[in-house]
Amino acid sequence: MGWQIAFNVFWHCGYEIFPKWFLRSPVALVLNSVTHHALHHEKIRANFGLYFNIWDRLLGTNHADYEERFMQETTAEPLFAKPTTTA
C-alpha cells in the first residue's frame, strides 16, 4: 500500500522529475513519467497506465505528442494548467 501511495503522489505532483535522458533509457519502455500521466488528464483518451506504459505501447494508446511533450516538460515548471474561473 505504501508503494501505491508514494507513486500516486509522484504521478500527480505536477512536476517532471526525470531528466531528459530518461526517455531514451530502457526503463522508460516500461515505467511511466509524470508527463505521461499528465497527458492522460489532459487528453482522456490516451495514456491509461498509471505505473507502467507497457499496455499503452502494446494497444496503441500512448499519446502521439508524449515524447515531444516530455522533452519540453523536463523543467521545474508545473505540468498542469493553472485553474481558470468561469463566469
N, CA and C atoms as an extended XYZ file, in Angstrom:
261
Properties=species:S:1:pos:R:3:atomname:S:1:resname:S:1:resid:I:1 pbc="F F F"
N         0.822       -1.193        0.000 N   MET     1
C         0.000        0.000        0.000 CA  MET     1
C         0.870        1.262        0.000 C   MET     1
N         1.961        1.228        0.717 N   GLY     2
C         2.860        2.382        0.731 CA  GLY     2
C         3.398        2.702       -0.653 C   GLY     2
N         3.685        1.645       -1.437 N   TRP     3
C         4.145        1.798       -2.821 CA  TRP     3
C         3.105        2.560       -3.628 C   TRP     3
N         1.839        2.182       -3.519 N   GLN     4
C         0.769        2.826       -4.276 CA  GLN     4
C         0.608        4.292       -3.886 C   GLN     4
N         0.664        4.584       -2.614 N   ILE     5
C         0.535        5.975       -2.159 CA  ILE     5
C         1.698        6.808       -2.682 C   ILE     5
N         2.907        6.295       -2.534 N   ALA     6
C         4.085        7.041       -2.991 CA  ALA     6
C         4.026        7.317       -4.486 C   ALA     6
N         3.681        6.318       -5.270 N   PHE     7
C         3.641        6.518       -6.715 CA  PHE     7
C         2.468        7.386       -7.151 C   PHE     7
N         1.336        7.308       -6.468 N   ASN     8
C         0.226        8.202       -6.798 CA  ASN     8
C         0.589        9.649       -6.516 C   ASN     8
N         1.260        9.900       -5.414 N   VAL     9
C         1.713       11.263       -5.113 CA  VAL     9
C         2.703       11.711       -6.181 C   VAL     9
N         3.637       10.847       -6.526 N   PHE    10
C         4.641       11.162       -7.536 CA  PHE    10
C         3.997       11.525       -8.867 C   PHE    10
N         3.073       10.687       -9.365 N   TRP    11
C         2.498       10.922      -10.689 CA  TRP    11
C         1.476       12.045      -10.724 C   TRP    11
N         1.051       12.508       -9.584 N   HIS    12
C         0.103       13.625       -9.559 CA  HIS    12
C         0.731       14.906       -9.018 C   HIS    12
N         2.032       14.945       -8.860 N   CYS    13
C         2.685       16.110       -8.252 CA  CYS    13
C         2.737       17.323       -9.182 C   CYS    13
N         2.646       17.116      -10.491 N   GLY    14
C         2.650       18.240      -11.425 CA  GLY    14
C         4.032       18.688      -11.869 C   GLY    14
N         5.073       17.981      -11.460 N   TYR    15
C         6.441       18.320      -11.856 CA  TYR    15
C         7.124       17.085      -12.426 C   TYR    15
N         7.768       17.245      -13.557 N   GLU    16
C         8.528       16.125      -14.121 CA  GLU    16
C         9.871       16.056      -13.409 C   GLU    16
N        10.137       14.939      -12.753 N   ILE    17
C        11.396       14.826      -12.015 CA  ILE    17
C        12.449       14.024      -12.776 C   ILE    17
N        12.032       13.297      -13.802 N   PHE    18
C        13.014       12.553      -14.583 CA  PHE    18
C        13.784       13.501      -15.492 C   PHE    18
N        15.069       13.243      -15.697 N   PRO    19
C        15.861       14.063      -16.625 CA  PRO    19
C        15.538       13.698      -18.077 C   PRO    19
N        15.999       14.532      -18.994 N   LYS    20
C        15.714       14.310      -20.417 CA  LYS    20
C        16.197       12.949      -20.909 C   LYS    20
N        17.322       12.462      -20.409 N   TRP    21
C        17.860       11.186      -20.877 CA  TRP    21
C        16.977       10.007      -20.490 C   TRP    21
N        16.083       10.177      -19.527 N   PHE    22
C        15.201        9.088      -19.097 CA  PHE    22
C        14.395        8.524      -20.260 C   PHE    22
N        13.932        9.388      -21.142 N   LEU    23
C        13.081        8.970      -22.257 CA  LEU    23
C        13.781        7.970      -23.168 C   LEU    23
N        15.098        8.015      -23.235 N   ARG    24
C        15.869        7.108      -24.095 CA  ARG    24
C        16.432        5.907      -23.333 C   ARG    24
N        16.066        5.771      -22.076 N   SER    25
C        16.571        4.652      -21.278 CA  SER    25
C        15.635        3.445      -21.400 C   SER    25
N        16.143        2.237      -21.163 N   PRO    26
C        15.294        1.041      -21.211 CA  PRO    26
C        14.153        1.084      -20.191 C   PRO    26
N        14.376        1.738      -19.075 N   VAL    27
C        13.345        1.839      -18.040 CA  VAL    27
C        12.114        2.574      -18.567 C   VAL    27
N        12.310        3.553      -19.428 N   ALA    28
C        11.199        4.344      -19.971 CA  ALA    28
C        10.302        3.526      -20.890 C   ALA    28
N        10.773        2.369      -21.336 N   LEU    29
C         9.928        1.499      -22.151 CA  LEU    29
C         8.826        0.848      -21.325 C   LEU    29
N         8.995        0.865      -20.004 N   VAL    30
C         8.032        0.215      -19.122 CA  VAL    30
C         7.427        1.192      -18.116 C   VAL    30
N         8.254        2.004      -17.477 N   LEU    31
C         7.812        2.872      -16.386 CA  LEU    31
C         7.307        4.212      -16.910 C   LEU    31
N         6.216        4.677      -16.351 N   ASN    32
C         5.654        5.965      -16.748 CA  ASN    32
C         6.396        7.128      -16.118 C   ASN    32
N         6.212        8.281      -16.723 N   SER    33
C         6.727        9.534      -16.171 CA  SER    33
C         5.534       10.391      -15.765 C   SER    33
N         5.806       11.462      -15.054 N   VAL    34
C         4.748       12.398      -14.672 CA  VAL    34
C         4.106       12.990      -15.924 C   VAL    34
N         4.902       13.300      -16.927 N   THR    35
C         4.377       13.868      -18.171 CA  THR    35
C         3.399       12.911      -18.834 C   THR    35
N         3.729       11.631      -18.850 N   HIS    36
C         2.848       10.619      -19.454 CA  HIS    36
C         1.484       10.654      -18.777 C   HIS    36
N         1.480       10.669      -17.450 N   HIS    37
C         0.209       10.658      -16.725 CA  HIS    37
C        -0.521       11.998      -16.833 C   HIS    37
N         0.219       13.092      -16.862 N   ALA    38
C        -0.414       14.412      -17.012 CA  ALA    38
C        -1.148       14.508      -18.347 C   ALA    38
N        -0.583       13.933      -19.393 N   LEU    39
C        -1.263       13.919      -20.693 CA  LEU    39
C        -2.560       13.127      -20.622 C   LEU    39
N        -2.607       12.106      -19.781 N   HIS    40
C        -3.853       11.358      -19.606 CA  HIS    40
C        -4.947       12.268      -19.041 C   HIS    40
N        -4.585       13.125      -18.104 N   HIS    41
C        -5.574       14.040      -17.524 CA  HIS    41
C        -6.009       15.106      -18.523 C   HIS    41
N        -5.127       15.485      -19.419 N   GLU    42
C        -5.472       16.487      -20.439 CA  GLU    42
C        -6.226       15.881      -21.611 C   GLU    42
N        -5.803       14.735      -22.054 N   LYS    43
C        -6.374       14.051      -23.226 CA  LYS    43
C        -6.860       12.688      -22.754 C   LYS    43
N        -8.064       12.630      -22.254 N   ILE    44
C        -8.530       11.448      -21.518 CA  ILE    44
C        -8.616       10.166      -22.336 C   ILE    44
N        -8.400       10.234      -23.624 N   ARG    45
C        -8.466        9.026      -24.452 CA  ARG    45
C        -7.080        8.443      -24.742 C   ARG    45
N        -6.110        8.752      -23.908 N   ALA    46
C        -4.746        8.253      -24.114 CA  ALA    46
C        -4.039        8.090      -22.771 C   ALA    46
N        -2.949        7.341      -22.791 N   ASN    47
C        -2.064        7.182      -21.631 CA  ASN    47
C        -2.822        6.695      -20.393 C   ASN    47
N        -3.376        5.502      -20.472 N   PHE    48
C        -4.214        4.974      -19.397 CA  PHE    48
C        -3.430        4.392      -18.231 C   PHE    48
N        -2.213        3.928      -18.464 N   GLY    49
C        -1.444        3.303      -17.395 CA  GLY    49
C        -0.962        4.314      -16.369 C   GLY    49
N        -1.074        3.953      -15.086 N   LEU    50
C        -0.580        4.847      -14.040 CA  LEU    50
C         0.888        4.556      -13.741 C   LEU    50
N         1.207        3.309      -13.466 N   TYR    51
C         2.577        2.959      -13.110 CA  TYR    51
C         3.425        2.593      -14.326 C   TYR    51
N         2.823        1.823      -15.215 N   PHE    52
C         3.565        1.273      -16.351 CA  PHE    52
C         2.885        1.654      -17.663 C   PHE    52
N         3.670        1.812      -18.711 N   ASN    53
C         3.098        2.179      -20.007 CA  ASN    53
C         3.120        1.035      -21.011 C   ASN    53
N         3.413       -0.177      -20.562 N   ILE    54
C         3.516       -1.304      -21.486 CA  ILE    54
C         2.202       -1.550      -22.225 C   ILE    54
N         1.066       -1.437      -21.534 N   TRP    55
C        -0.219       -1.665      -22.204 CA  TRP    55
C        -0.529       -0.541      -23.177 C   TRP    55
N        -0.191        0.673      -22.828 N   ASP    56
C        -0.391        1.786      -23.765 CA  ASP    56
C         0.446        1.573      -25.022 C   ASP    56
N         1.652        1.083      -24.860 N   ARG    57
C         2.506        0.812      -26.024 CA  ARG    57
C         1.932       -0.328      -26.871 C   ARG    57
N         1.518       -1.408      -26.215 N   LEU    58
C         1.001       -2.570      -26.946 CA  LEU    58
C        -0.326       -2.283      -27.645 C   LEU    58
N        -1.180       -1.484      -27.011 N   LEU    59
C        -2.519       -1.233      -27.556 CA  LEU    59
C        -2.623        0.064      -28.348 C   LEU    59
N        -1.504        0.780      -28.477 N   GLY    60
C        -1.500        1.997      -29.291 CA  GLY    60
C        -2.218        3.175      -28.666 C   GLY    60
N        -2.270        3.226      -27.334 N   THR    61
C        -2.956        4.337      -26.668 CA  THR    61
C        -2.000        5.366      -26.075 C   THR    61
N        -0.708        5.270      -26.385 N   ASN    62
C         0.216        6.340      -25.995 CA  ASN    62
C        -0.124        7.585      -26.801 C   ASN    62
N        -0.164        8.722      -26.154 N   HIS    63
C        -0.466        9.966      -26.866 CA  HIS    63
C         0.663       10.269      -27.849 C   HIS    63
N         0.294       10.695      -29.042 N   ALA    64
C         1.277       10.943      -30.109 CA  ALA    64
C         2.291       12.019      -29.739 C   ALA    64
N         1.916       12.954      -28.879 N   ASP    65
C         2.803       14.057      -28.505 CA  ASP    65
C         3.632       13.780      -27.254 C   ASP    65
N         3.570       12.548      -26.734 N   TYR    66
C         4.222       12.278      -25.458 CA  TYR    66
C         5.713       12.596      -25.460 C   TYR    66
N         6.460       12.078      -26.408 N   GLU    67
C         7.914       12.278      -26.388 CA  GLU    67
C         8.285       13.747      -26.541 C   GLU    67
N         7.623       14.444      -27.438 N   GLU    68
C         7.894       15.878      -27.616 CA  GLU    68
C         7.551       16.641      -26.342 C   GLU    68
N         6.424       16.311      -25.742 N   ARG    69
C         5.988       16.984      -24.522 CA  ARG    69
C         6.944       16.708      -23.370 C   ARG    69
N         7.426       15.458      -23.275 N   PHE    70
C         8.372       15.118      -22.217 CA  PHE    70
C         9.616       15.982      -22.320 C   PHE    70
N        10.132       16.143      -23.525 N   MET    71
C        11.340       16.946      -23.713 CA  MET    71
C        11.101       18.406      -23.328 C   MET    71
N         9.903       18.919      -23.555 N   GLN    72
C         9.567       20.295      -23.182 CA  GLN    72
C         9.393       20.436      -21.677 C   GLN    72
N         8.883       19.383      -21.048 N   GLU    73
C         8.485       19.470      -19.643 CA  GLU    73
C         9.558       19.055      -18.651 C   GLU    73
N        10.742       18.754      -19.092 N   THR    74
C        11.775       18.350      -18.140 CA  THR    74
C        12.394       19.584      -17.496 C   THR    74
N        11.533       20.358      -16.885 N   THR    75
C        11.905       21.549      -16.127 CA  THR    75
C        11.198       21.484      -14.784 C   THR    75
N        11.376       22.487      -13.972 N   ALA    76
C        10.721       22.529      -12.666 CA  ALA    76
C         9.382       23.259      -12.710 C   ALA    76
N         8.845       23.477      -13.891 N   GLU    77
C         7.561       24.172      -14.015 CA  GLU    77
C         6.410       23.181      -13.859 C   GLU    77
N         5.269       23.616      -13.309 N   PRO    78
C         4.119       22.720      -13.187 CA  PRO    78
C         3.644       22.242      -14.559 C   PRO    78
N         3.215       20.981      -14.624 N   LEU    79
C         2.713       20.421      -15.875 CA  LEU    79
C         1.239       20.724      -16.088 C   LEU    79
N         0.511       20.869      -15.001 N   PHE    80
C        -0.927       21.055      -15.109 CA  PHE    80
C        -1.252       22.523      -15.305 C   PHE    80
N        -2.274       22.780      -16.078 N   ALA    81
C        -2.690       24.157      -16.342 CA  ALA    81
C        -3.173       24.808      -15.054 C   ALA    81
N        -2.999       26.103      -14.979 N   LYS    82
C        -3.494       26.840      -13.823 CA  LYS    82
C        -5.018       26.837      -13.863 C   LYS    82
N        -5.664       26.756      -12.709 N   PRO    83
C        -7.127       26.756      -12.693 CA  PRO    83
C        -7.682       28.043      -13.294 C   PRO    83
N        -8.764       27.905      -13.998 N   THR    84
C        -9.429       29.070      -14.572 CA  THR    84
C       -10.798       29.212      -13.942 C   THR    84
N       -11.303       30.398      -13.988 N   THR    85
C       -12.647       30.636      -13.464 CA  THR    85
C       -13.587       30.837      -14.632 C   THR    85
N       -14.799       30.410      -14.450 N   THR    86
C       -15.808       30.603      -15.485 CA  THR    86
C       -16.894       31.508      -14.947 C   THR    86
N       -17.447       32.289      -15.828 N   ALA    87
C       -18.485       33.234      -15.412 CA  ALA    87
C       -19.825       32.566      -15.373 C   ALA    87
